[in-house]
Amino acid sequence: MKIRNTIRRIKSIRMKGYDYSSKEAFHVTICAQNKECRFGIVENEKLILNKTGIMISECWI
């Protein structure tokens, strides 16, 4: 009886050669359920936060 290794590896989305330990800021993408705008809306390429977005932003900072 053969036993298969069922562990699957997910392809890394990290940029090769980028030093993630540096003190630079980088972009974070958060996907919400059903692609709903849970944190605000985008107008003229700027994010306008709603109450939830403001709370998250304040906690993050």
mmCIF file as Biopython writes it, N, C-alpha, C and O atoms, coordinates in Angstrom:
data_model
#
loop_
_atom_site.group_PDB
_atom_site.id
_atom_site.type_symbol
_atom_site.label_atom_id
_atom_site.label_alt_id
_atom_site.label_comp_id
_atom_site.label_asym_id
_atom_site.label_entity_id
_atom_site.label_seq_id
_atom_site.pdbx_PDB_ins_code
_atom_site.Cartn_x
_atom_site.Cartn_y
_atom_site.Cartn_z
_atom_site.occupancy
_atom_site.B_iso_or_equiv
_atom_site.auth_seq_id
_atom_site.auth_asym_id
_atom_site.pdbx_PDB_model_num
ATOM 1   N N  . MET A ? 1  ? 0.839   -1.185 0.000  1.0 0.0 1  A 1 
ATOM 2   C CA . MET A ? 1  ? 0.000   0.000  0.000  1.0 0.0 1  A 1 
ATOM 3   C C  . MET A ? 1  ? 0.883   1.247  0.000  1.0 0.0 1  A 1 
ATOM 4   O O  . MET A ? 1  ? 1.739   1.419  0.867  1.0 0.0 1  A 1 
ATOM 5   N N  . LYS A ? 2  ? 0.657   2.109  -0.986 1.0 0.0 2  A 1 
ATOM 6   C CA . LYS A ? 2  ? 1.437   3.323  -1.122 1.0 0.0 2  A 1 
ATOM 7   C C  . LYS A ? 2  ? 0.822   4.461  -0.314 1.0 0.0 2  A 1 
ATOM 8   O O  . LYS A ? 2  ? -0.394  4.648  -0.322 1.0 0.0 2  A 1 
ATOM 9   N N  . ILE A ? 3  ? 1.666   5.217  0.383  1.0 0.0 3  A 1 
ATOM 10  C CA . ILE A ? 3  ? 1.197   6.386  1.130  1.0 0.0 3  A 1 
ATOM 11  C C  . ILE A ? 3  ? 1.672   7.632  0.401  1.0 0.0 3  A 1 
ATOM 12  O O  . ILE A ? 3  ? 2.862   7.784  0.124  1.0 0.0 3  A 1 
ATOM 13  N N  . ARG A ? 4  ? 0.740   8.519  0.093  1.0 0.0 4  A 1 
ATOM 14  C CA . ARG A ? 4  ? 1.076   9.756  -0.613 1.0 0.0 4  A 1 
ATOM 15  C C  . ARG A ? 4  ? 1.318   10.890 0.364  1.0 0.0 4  A 1 
ATOM 16  O O  . ARG A ? 4  ? 0.686   10.969 1.418  1.0 0.0 4  A 1 
ATOM 17  N N  . ASN A ? 5  ? 2.221   11.747 0.007  1.0 0.0 5  A 1 
ATOM 18  C CA . ASN A ? 5  ? 2.429   12.976 0.766  1.0 0.0 5  A 1 
ATOM 19  C C  . ASN A ? 5  ? 1.386   13.980 0.281  1.0 0.0 5  A 1 
ATOM 20  O O  . ASN A ? 5  ? 1.469   14.451 -0.853 1.0 0.0 5  A 1 
ATOM 21  N N  . THR A ? 6  ? 0.417   14.311 1.110  1.0 0.0 6  A 1 
ATOM 22  C CA . THR A ? 6  ? -0.682  15.179 0.686  1.0 0.0 6  A 1 
ATOM 23  C C  . THR A ? 6  ? -0.466  16.653 1.041  1.0 0.0 6  A 1 
ATOM 24  O O  . THR A ? 6  ? -1.359  17.473 0.831  1.0 0.0 6  A 1 
ATOM 25  N N  . ILE A ? 7  ? 0.700   16.993 1.574  1.0 0.0 7  A 1 
ATOM 26  C CA . ILE A ? 7  ? 0.977   18.395 1.910  1.0 0.0 7  A 1 
ATOM 27  C C  . ILE A ? 7  ? 1.273   19.151 0.616  1.0 0.0 7  A 1 
ATOM 28  O O  . ILE A ? 7  ? 2.157   18.766 -0.150 1.0 0.0 7  A 1 
ATOM 29  N N  . ARG A ? 8  ? 0.535   20.215 0.384  1.0 0.0 8  A 1 
ATOM 30  C CA . ARG A ? 8  ? 0.739   21.036 -0.810 1.0 0.0 8  A 1 
ATOM 31  C C  . ARG A ? 8  ? 1.428   22.323 -0.419 1.0 0.0 8  A 1 
ATOM 32  O O  . ARG A ? 8  ? 1.131   22.904 0.625  1.0 0.0 8  A 1 
ATOM 33  N N  . ARG A ? 9  ? 2.321   22.754 -1.231 1.0 0.0 9  A 1 
ATOM 34  C CA . ARG A ? 9  ? 3.042   24.006 -0.995 1.0 0.0 9  A 1 
ATOM 35  C C  . ARG A ? 9  ? 2.372   25.128 -1.773 1.0 0.0 9  A 1 
ATOM 36  O O  . ARG A ? 9  ? 2.032   24.968 -2.945 1.0 0.0 9  A 1 
ATOM 37  N N  . ILE A ? 10 ? 2.186   26.258 -1.113 1.0 0.0 10 A 1 
ATOM 38  C CA . ILE A ? 10 ? 1.613   27.435 -1.767 1.0 0.0 10 A 1 
ATOM 39  C C  . ILE A ? 10 ? 2.775   28.277 -2.286 1.0 0.0 10 A 1 
ATOM 40  O O  . ILE A ? 10 ? 3.749   28.510 -1.570 1.0 0.0 10 A 1 
ATOM 41  N N  . LYS A ? 11 ? 2.668   28.727 -3.524 1.0 0.0 11 A 1 
ATOM 42  C CA . LYS A ? 11 ? 3.716   29.543 -4.126 1.0 0.0 11 A 1 
ATOM 43  C C  . LYS A ? 11 ? 3.860   30.850 -3.352 1.0 0.0 11 A 1 
ATOM 44  O O  . LYS A ? 11 ? 2.865   31.516 -3.064 1.0 0.0 11 A 1 
ATOM 45  N N  . SER A ? 12 ? 5.072   31.212 -3.022 1.0 0.0 12 A 1 
ATOM 46  C CA . SER A ? 12 ? 5.337   32.444 -2.286 1.0 0.0 12 A 1 
ATOM 47  C C  . SER A ? 12 ? 5.021   33.654 -3.151 1.0 0.0 12 A 1 
ATOM 48  O O  . SER A ? 12 ? 5.356   33.685 -4.335 1.0 0.0 12 A 1 
ATOM 49  N N  . ILE A ? 13 ? 4.373   34.651 -2.554 1.0 0.0 13 A 1 
ATOM 50  C CA . ILE A ? 13 ? 4.081   35.889 -3.278 1.0 0.0 13 A 1 
ATOM 51  C C  . ILE A ? 13 ? 5.093   36.979 -2.933 1.0 0.0 13 A 1 
ATOM 52  O O  . ILE A ? 13 ? 4.958   38.121 -3.372 1.0 0.0 13 A 1 
ATOM 53  N N  . ARG A ? 14 ? 6.105   36.621 -2.144 1.0 0.0 14 A 1 
ATOM 54  C CA . ARG A ? 14 ? 7.126   37.599 -1.785 1.0 0.0 14 A 1 
ATOM 55  C C  . ARG A ? 14 ? 8.026   37.912 -2.972 1.0 0.0 14 A 1 
ATOM 56  O O  . ARG A ? 14 ? 8.344   37.032 -3.772 1.0 0.0 14 A 1 
ATOM 57  N N  . MET A ? 15 ? 8.436   39.179 -3.079 1.0 0.0 15 A 1 
ATOM 58  C CA . MET A ? 15 ? 9.306   39.602 -4.157 1.0 0.0 15 A 1 
ATOM 59  C C  . MET A ? 15 ? 10.714  39.082 -3.906 1.0 0.0 15 A 1 
ATOM 60  O O  . MET A ? 15 ? 11.292  39.313 -2.843 1.0 0.0 15 A 1 
ATOM 61  N N  . LYS A ? 16 ? 11.255  38.383 -4.884 1.0 0.0 16 A 1 
ATOM 62  C CA . LYS A ? 16 ? 12.603  37.836 -4.738 1.0 0.0 16 A 1 
ATOM 63  C C  . LYS A ? 16 ? 13.611  38.961 -4.600 1.0 0.0 16 A 1 
ATOM 64  O O  . LYS A ? 16 ? 13.568  39.939 -5.348 1.0 0.0 16 A 1 
ATOM 65  N N  . GLY A ? 17 ? 14.510  38.823 -3.651 1.0 0.0 17 A 1 
ATOM 66  C CA . GLY A ? 17 ? 15.566  39.804 -3.463 1.0 0.0 17 A 1 
ATOM 67  C C  . GLY A ? 17 ? 15.187  40.974 -2.568 1.0 0.0 17 A 1 
ATOM 68  O O  . GLY A ? 17 ? 16.059  41.767 -2.213 1.0 0.0 17 A 1 
ATOM 69  N N  . TYR A ? 18 ? 13.916  41.111 -2.190 1.0 0.0 18 A 1 
ATOM 70  C CA . TYR A ? 18 ? 13.496  42.232 -1.341 1.0 0.0 18 A 1 
ATOM 71  C C  . TYR A ? 18 ? 13.784  41.906 0.117  1.0 0.0 18 A 1 
ATOM 72  O O  . TYR A ? 18 ? 13.495  40.801 0.576  1.0 0.0 18 A 1 
ATOM 73  N N  . ASP A ? 19 ? 14.352  42.859 0.844  1.0 0.0 19 A 1 
ATOM 74  C CA . ASP A ? 19 ? 14.675  42.664 2.253  1.0 0.0 19 A 1 
ATOM 75  C C  . ASP A ? 19 ? 13.488  43.093 3.103  1.0 0.0 19 A 1 
ATOM 76  O O  . ASP A ? 19 ? 13.325  44.280 3.388  1.0 0.0 19 A 1 
ATOM 77  N N  . TYR A ? 20 ? 12.664  42.142 3.507  1.0 0.0 20 A 1 
ATOM 78  C CA . TYR A ? 20 ? 11.469  42.435 4.297  1.0 0.0 20 A 1 
ATOM 79  C C  . TYR A ? 20 ? 11.790  42.812 5.742  1.0 0.0 20 A 1 
ATOM 80  O O  . TYR A ? 20 ? 10.892  43.203 6.488  1.0 0.0 20 A 1 
ATOM 81  N N  . SER A ? 21 ? 13.032  42.704 6.142  1.0 0.0 21 A 1 
ATOM 82  C CA . SER A ? 21 ? 13.403  43.094 7.513  1.0 0.0 21 A 1 
ATOM 83  C C  . SER A ? 21 ? 13.800  44.566 7.590  1.0 0.0 21 A 1 
ATOM 84  O O  . SER A ? 21 ? 14.082  45.066 8.679  1.0 0.0 21 A 1 
ATOM 85  N N  . SER A ? 22 ? 13.827  45.271 6.452  1.0 0.0 22 A 1 
ATOM 86  C CA . SER A ? 22 ? 14.203  46.683 6.467  1.0 0.0 22 A 1 
ATOM 87  C C  . SER A ? 22 ? 13.101  47.516 7.125  1.0 0.0 22 A 1 
ATOM 88  O O  . SER A ? 22 ? 11.983  47.037 7.317  1.0 0.0 22 A 1 
ATOM 89  N N  . LYS A ? 23 ? 13.422  48.759 7.465  1.0 0.0 23 A 1 
ATOM 90  C CA . LYS A ? 23 ? 12.474  49.631 8.155  1.0 0.0 23 A 1 
ATOM 91  C C  . LYS A ? 23 ? 11.567  50.388 7.193  1.0 0.0 23 A 1 
ATOM 92  O O  . LYS A ? 23 ? 10.831  51.283 7.608  1.0 0.0 23 A 1 
ATOM 93  N N  . GLU A ? 24 ? 11.615  50.037 5.925  1.0 0.0 24 A 1 
ATOM 94  C CA . GLU A ? 24 ? 10.756  50.685 4.938  1.0 0.0 24 A 1 
ATOM 95  C C  . GLU A ? 24 ? 9.316   50.210 5.086  1.0 0.0 24 A 1 
ATOM 96  O O  . GLU A ? 24 ? 9.065   49.104 5.565  1.0 0.0 24 A 1 
ATOM 97  N N  . ALA A ? 25 ? 8.387   51.040 4.678  1.0 0.0 25 A 1 
ATOM 98  C CA . ALA A ? 25 ? 6.974   50.648 4.672  1.0 0.0 25 A 1 
ATOM 99  C C  . ALA A ? 25 ? 6.697   49.868 3.398  1.0 0.0 25 A 1 
ATOM 100 O O  . ALA A ? 25 ? 7.364   50.066 2.383  1.0 0.0 25 A 1 
ATOM 101 N N  . PHE A ? 26 ? 5.732   48.997 3.454  1.0 0.0 26 A 1 
ATOM 102 C CA . PHE A ? 26 ? 5.313   48.310 2.250  1.0 0.0 26 A 1 
ATOM 103 C C  . PHE A ? 26 ? 3.808   48.138 2.260  1.0 0.0 26 A 1 
ATOM 104 O O  . PHE A ? 26 ? 3.171   48.251 3.307  1.0 0.0 26 A 1 
ATOM 105 N N  . HIS A ? 27 ? 3.250   47.872 1.119  1.0 0.0 27 A 1 
ATOM 106 C CA . HIS A ? 27 ? 1.804   47.816 0.906  1.0 0.0 27 A 1 
ATOM 107 C C  . HIS A ? 27 ? 1.221   46.520 1.467  1.0 0.0 27 A 1 
ATOM 108 O O  . HIS A ? 27 ? 1.792   45.443 1.297  1.0 0.0 27 A 1 
ATOM 109 N N  . VAL A ? 28 ? 0.084   46.640 2.135  1.0 0.0 28 A 1 
ATOM 110 C CA . VAL A ? 28 ? -0.623  45.475 2.658  1.0 0.0 28 A 1 
ATOM 111 C C  . VAL A ? 28 ? -1.998  45.417 2.000  1.0 0.0 28 A 1 
ATOM 112 O O  . VAL A ? 28 ? -2.718  46.415 1.971  1.0 0.0 28 A 1 
ATOM 113 N N  . THR A ? 29 ? -2.356  44.270 1.480  1.0 0.0 29 A 1 
ATOM 114 C CA . THR A ? 29 ? -3.663  44.084 0.873  1.0 0.0 29 A 1 
ATOM 115 C C  . THR A ? 29 ? -4.504  43.200 1.785  1.0 0.0 29 A 1 
ATOM 116 O O  . THR A ? 29 ? -4.060  42.126 2.191  1.0 0.0 29 A 1 
ATOM 117 N N  . ILE A ? 30 ? -5.705  43.641 2.107  1.0 0.0 30 A 1 
ATOM 118 C CA . ILE A ? 30 ? -6.610  42.863 2.944  1.0 0.0 30 A 1 
ATOM 119 C C  . ILE A ? 30 ? -7.837  42.527 2.103  1.0 0.0 30 A 1 
ATOM 120 O O  . ILE A ? 30 ? -8.507  43.420 1.584  1.0 0.0 30 A 1 
ATOM 121 N N  . CYS A ? 31 ? -8.120  41.256 1.974  1.0 0.0 31 A 1 
ATOM 122 C CA . CYS A ? 31 ? -9.290  40.821 1.218  1.0 0.0 31 A 1 
ATOM 123 C C  . CYS A ? 31 ? -10.439 40.567 2.187  1.0 0.0 31 A 1 
ATOM 124 O O  . CYS A ? 31 ? -10.297 39.793 3.133  1.0 0.0 31 A 1 
ATOM 125 N N  . ALA A ? 32 ? -11.571 41.212 1.954  1.0 0.0 32 A 1 
ATOM 126 C CA . ALA A ? 32 ? -12.749 41.031 2.800  1.0 0.0 32 A 1 
ATOM 127 C C  . ALA A ? 32 ? -13.717 40.074 2.123  1.0 0.0 32 A 1 
ATOM 128 O O  . ALA A ? 32 ? -13.677 39.881 0.907  1.0 0.0 32 A 1 
ATOM 129 N N  . GLN A ? 33 ? -14.585 39.482 2.926  1.0 0.0 33 A 1 
ATOM 130 C CA . GLN A ? 33 ? -15.564 38.527 2.421  1.0 0.0 33 A 1 
ATOM 131 C C  . GLN A ? 33 ? -16.412 39.146 1.309  1.0 0.0 33 A 1 
ATOM 132 O O  . GLN A ? 33 ? -16.897 40.269 1.441  1.0 0.0 33 A 1 
ATOM 133 N N  . ASN A ? 34 ? -16.582 38.418 0.236  1.0 0.0 34 A 1 
ATOM 134 C CA . ASN A ? 34 ? -17.401 38.827 -0.917 1.0 0.0 34 A 1 
ATOM 135 C C  . ASN A ? 34 ? -16.929 40.137 -1.554 1.0 0.0 34 A 1 
ATOM 136 O O  . ASN A ? 34 ? -17.712 40.810 -2.224 1.0 0.0 34 A 1 
ATOM 137 N N  . LYS A ? 35 ? -15.680 40.501 -1.358 1.0 0.0 35 A 1 
ATOM 138 C CA . LYS A ? 35 ? -15.093 41.723 -1.934 1.0 0.0 35 A 1 
ATOM 139 C C  . LYS A ? 35 ? -15.872 42.977 -1.555 1.0 0.0 35 A 1 
ATOM 140 O O  . LYS A ? 35 ? -15.919 43.940 -2.321 1.0 0.0 35 A 1 
ATOM 141 N N  . GLU A ? 36 ? -16.481 42.963 -0.376 1.0 0.0 36 A 1 
ATOM 142 C CA . GLU A ? 36 ? -17.253 44.122 0.085  1.0 0.0 36 A 1 
ATOM 143 C C  . GLU A ? 36 ? -16.310 45.208 0.594  1.0 0.0 36 A 1 
ATOM 144 O O  . GLU A ? 36 ? -15.234 44.916 1.116  1.0 0.0 36 A 1 
ATOM 145 N N  . CYS A ? 37 ? -16.722 46.448 0.438  1.0 0.0 37 A 1 
ATOM 146 C CA . CYS A ? 37 ? -15.938 47.584 0.925  1.0 0.0 37 A 1 
ATOM 147 C C  . CYS A ? 37 ? -16.207 47.754 2.413  1.0 0.0 37 A 1 
ATOM 148 O O  . CYS A ? 37 ? -17.099 48.506 2.805  1.0 0.0 37 A 1 
ATOM 149 N N  . ARG A ? 38 ? -15.454 47.073 3.224  1.0 0.0 38 A 1 
ATOM 150 C CA . ARG A ? 38 ? -15.670 47.069 4.673  1.0 0.0 38 A 1 
ATOM 151 C C  . ARG A ? 38 ? -14.956 48.213 5.393  1.0 0.0 38 A 1 
ATOM 152 O O  . ARG A ? 38 ? -15.320 48.561 6.516  1.0 0.0 38 A 1 
ATOM 153 N N  . PHE A ? 39 ? -13.951 48.793 4.758  1.0 0.0 39 A 1 
ATOM 154 C CA . PHE A ? 39 ? -13.121 49.779 5.448  1.0 0.0 39 A 1 
ATOM 155 C C  . PHE A ? 39 ? -13.254 51.184 4.879  1.0 0.0 39 A 1 
ATOM 156 O O  . PHE A ? 39 ? -12.692 52.124 5.440  1.0 0.0 39 A 1 
ATOM 157 N N  . GLY A ? 40 ? -13.976 51.349 3.790  1.0 0.0 40 A 1 
ATOM 158 C CA . GLY A ? 40 ? -14.156 52.655 3.173  1.0 0.0 40 A 1 
ATOM 159 C C  . GLY A ? 40 ? -14.356 52.491 1.678  1.0 0.0 40 A 1 
ATOM 160 O O  . GLY A ? 40 ? -14.605 51.390 1.186  1.0 0.0 40 A 1 
ATOM 161 N N  . ILE A ? 41 ? -14.244 53.598 0.965  1.0 0.0 41 A 1 
ATOM 162 C CA . ILE A ? 41 ? -14.399 53.562 -0.493 1.0 0.0 41 A 1 
ATOM 163 C C  . ILE A ? 41 ? -13.211 54.269 -1.135 1.0 0.0 41 A 1 
ATOM 164 O O  . ILE A ? 41 ? -12.525 55.062 -0.489 1.0 0.0 41 A 1 
ATOM 165 N N  . VAL A ? 42 ? -12.977 53.977 -2.398 1.0 0.0 42 A 1 
ATOM 166 C CA . VAL A ? 42 ? -11.909 54.628 -3.150 1.0 0.0 42 A 1 
ATOM 167 C C  . VAL A ? 42 ? -12.547 55.628 -4.099 1.0 0.0 42 A 1 
ATOM 168 O O  . VAL A ? 42 ? -13.404 55.284 -4.913 1.0 0.0 42 A 1 
ATOM 169 N N  . GLU A ? 43 ? -12.101 56.889 -3.972 1.0 0.0 43 A 1 
ATOM 170 C CA . GLU A ? 43 ? -12.552 57.957 -4.870 1.0 0.0 43 A 1 
ATOM 171 C C  . GLU A ? 43 ? -11.345 58.722 -5.352 1.0 0.0 43 A 1 
ATOM 172 O O  . GLU A ? 43 ? -10.500 59.124 -4.553 1.0 0.0 43 A 1 
ATOM 173 N N  . ASN A ? 44 ? -11.258 58.926 -6.657 1.0 0.0 44 A 1 
ATOM 174 C CA . ASN A ? 44 ? -10.122 59.649 -7.247 1.0 0.0 44 A 1 
ATOM 175 C C  . ASN A ? 44 ? -8.786  59.082 -6.771 1.0 0.0 44 A 1 
ATOM 176 O O  . ASN A ? 44 ? -7.865  59.824 -6.428 1.0 0.0 44 A 1 
ATOM 177 N N  . GLU A ? 45 ? -8.699  57.744 -6.758 1.0 0.0 45 A 1 
ATOM 178 C CA . GLU A ? 45 ? -7.483  57.017 -6.387 1.0 0.0 45 A 1 
ATOM 179 C C  . GLU A ? 45 ? -7.057  57.245 -4.935 1.0 0.0 45 A 1 
ATOM 180 O O  . GLU A ? 45 ? -5.893  57.020 -4.601 1.0 0.0 45 A 1 
ATOM 181 N N  . LYS A ? 46 ? -7.965  57.684 -4.067 1.0 0.0 46 A 1 
ATOM 182 C CA . LYS A ? 46 ? -7.678  57.869 -2.638 1.0 0.0 46 A 1 
ATOM 183 C C  . LYS A ? 46 ? -8.703  57.098 -1.823 1.0 0.0 46 A 1 
ATOM 184 O O  . LYS A ? 46 ? -9.873  57.021 -2.199 1.0 0.0 46 A 1 
ATOM 185 N N  . LEU A ? 47 ? -8.265  56.533 -0.714 1.0 0.0 47 A 1 
ATOM 186 C CA . LEU A ? 47 ? -9.152  55.786 0.167  1.0 0.0 47 A 1 
ATOM 187 C C  . LEU A ? 47 ? -9.802  56.729 1.156  1.0 0.0 47 A 1 
ATOM 188 O O  . LEU A ? 47 ? -9.120  57.478 1.856  1.0 0.0 47 A 1 
ATOM 189 N N  . ILE A ? 48 ? -11.113 56.692 1.211  1.0 0.0 48 A 1 
ATOM 190 C CA . ILE A ? 48 ? -11.876 57.460 2.190  1.0 0.0 48 A 1 
ATOM 191 C C  . ILE A ? 48 ? -12.408 56.443 3.195  1.0 0.0 48 A 1 
ATOM 192 O O  . ILE A ? 48 ? -13.290 55.643 2.881  1.0 0.0 48 A 1 
ATOM 193 N N  . LEU A ? 49 ? -11.862 56.486 4.402  1.0 0.0 49 A 1 
ATOM 194 C CA . LEU A ? 49 ? -12.192 55.494 5.420  1.0 0.0 49 A 1 
ATOM 195 C C  . LEU A ? 49 ? -13.569 55.730 6.019  1.0 0.0 49 A 1 
ATOM 196 O O  . LEU A ? 49 ? -13.994 56.869 6.207  1.0 0.0 49 A 1 
ATOM 197 N N  . ASN A ? 50 ? -14.264 54.627 6.317  1.0 0.0 50 A 1 
ATOM 198 C CA . ASN A ? 50 ? -15.507 54.720 7.084  1.0 0.0 50 A 1 
ATOM 199 C C  . ASN A ? 50 ? -15.146 54.520 8.561  1.0 0.0 50 A 1 
ATOM 200 O O  . ASN A ? 50 ? -13.962 54.480 8.896  1.0 0.0 50 A 1 
ATOM 201 N N  . LYS A ? 51 ? -16.133 54.394 9.444  1.0 0.0 51 A 1 
ATOM 202 C CA . LYS A ? 51 ? -15.856 54.262 10.884 1.0 0.0 51 A 1 
ATOM 203 C C  . LYS A ? 51 ? -14.972 53.059 11.187 1.0 0.0 51 A 1 
ATOM 204 O O  . LYS A ? 51 ? -14.057 53.145 12.005 1.0 0.0 51 A 1 
ATOM 205 N N  . THR A ? 52 ? -15.247 51.943 10.528 1.0 0.0 52 A 1 
ATOM 206 C CA . THR A ? 52 ? -14.437 50.739 10.741 1.0 0.0 52 A 1 
ATOM 207 C C  . THR A ? 52 ? -13.008 50.966 10.258 1.0 0.0 52 A 1 
ATOM 208 O O  . THR A ? 52 ? -12.053 50.592 10.938 1.0 0.0 52 A 1 
ATOM 209 N N  . GLY A ? 53 ? -12.862 51.575 9.090  1.0 0.0 53 A 1 
ATOM 210 C CA . GLY A ? 53 ? -11.541 51.863 8.545  1.0 0.0 53 A 1 
ATOM 211 C C  . GLY A ? 53 ? -10.737 52.793 9.431  1.0 0.0 53 A 1 
ATOM 212 O O  . GLY A ? 53 ? -9.530  52.615 9.591  1.0 0.0 53 A 1 
ATOM 213 N N  . ILE A ? 54 ? -11.402 53.789 10.010 1.0 0.0 54 A 1 
ATOM 214 C CA . ILE A ? 54 ? -10.727 54.723 10.926 1.0 0.0 54 A 1 
ATOM 215 C C  . ILE A ? 54 ? -10.243 53.976 12.171 1.0 0.0 54 A 1 
ATOM 216 O O  . ILE A ? 54 ? -9.115  54.182 12.620 1.0 0.0 54 A 1 
ATOM 217 N N  . MET A ? 55 ? -11.090 53.115 12.726 1.0 0.0 55 A 1 
ATOM 218 C CA . MET A ? 55 ? -10.708 52.350 13.913 1.0 0.0 55 A 1 
ATOM 219 C C  . MET A ? 55 ? -9.508  51.450 13.616 1.0 0.0 55 A 1 
ATOM 220 O O  . MET A ? 55 ? -8.567  51.389 14.407 1.0 0.0 55 A 1 
ATOM 221 N N  . ILE A ? 56 ? -9.540  50.755 12.483 1.0 0.0 56 A 1 
ATOM 222 C CA . ILE A ? 56 ? -8.434  49.871 12.104 1.0 0.0 56 A 1 
ATOM 223 C C  . ILE A ? 56 ? -7.151  50.683 11.915 1.0 0.0 56 A 1 
ATOM 224 O O  . ILE A ? 56 ? -6.083  50.286 12.382 1.0 0.0 56 A 1 
ATOM 225 N N  . SER A ? 57 ? -7.263  51.813 11.231 1.0 0.0 57 A 1 
ATOM 226 C CA . SER A ? 57 ? -6.103  52.674 10.993 1.0 0.0 57 A 1 
ATOM 227 C C  . SER A ? 57 ? -5.474  53.152 12.293 1.0 0.0 57 A 1 
ATOM 228 O O  . SER A ? 57 ? -4.253  53.126 12.448 1.0 0.0 57 A 1 
ATOM 229 N N  . GLU A ? 58 ? -6.321  53.593 13.235 1.0 0.0 58 A 1 
ATOM 230 C CA . GLU A ? 58 ? -5.813  54.069 14.532 1.0 0.0 58 A 1 
ATOM 231 C C  . GLU A ? 58 ? -5.139  52.952 15.322 1.0 0.0 58 A 1 
ATOM 232 O O  . GLU A ? 58 ? -4.107  53.171 15.956 1.0 0.0 58 A 1 
ATOM 233 N N  . CYS A ? 59 ? -5.722  51.756 15.285 1.0 0.0 59 A 1 
ATOM 234 C CA . CYS A ? 59 ? -5.114  50.622 15.982 1.0 0.0 59 A 1 
ATOM 235 C C  . CYS A ? 59 ? -3.785  50.229 15.352 1.0 0.0 59 A 1 
ATOM 236 O O  . CYS A ? 59 ? -2.832  49.899 16.057 1.0 0.0 59 A 1 
ATOM 237 N N  . TRP A ? 60 ? -3.722  50.265 14.010 1.0 0.0 60 A 1 
ATOM 238 C CA . TRP A ? 60 ? -2.519  49.866 13.290 1.0 0.0 60 A 1 
ATOM 239 C C  . TRP A ? 60 ? -1.369  50.816 13.623 1.0 0.0 60 A 1 
ATOM 240 O O  . TRP A ? 60 ? -0.237  50.391 13.857 1.0 0.0 60 A 1 
ATOM 241 N N  . ILE A ? 61 ? -1.690  52.119 13.639 1.0 0.0 61 A 1 
ATOM 242 C CA . ILE A ? 61 ? -0.651  53.126 13.896 1.0 0.0 61 A 1 
ATOM 243 C C  . ILE A ? 61 ? -0.241  53.088 15.341 1.0 0.0 61 A 1 
ATOM 244 O O  . ILE A ? 61 ? 0.623   53.860 15.757 1.0 0.0 61 A 1 
#
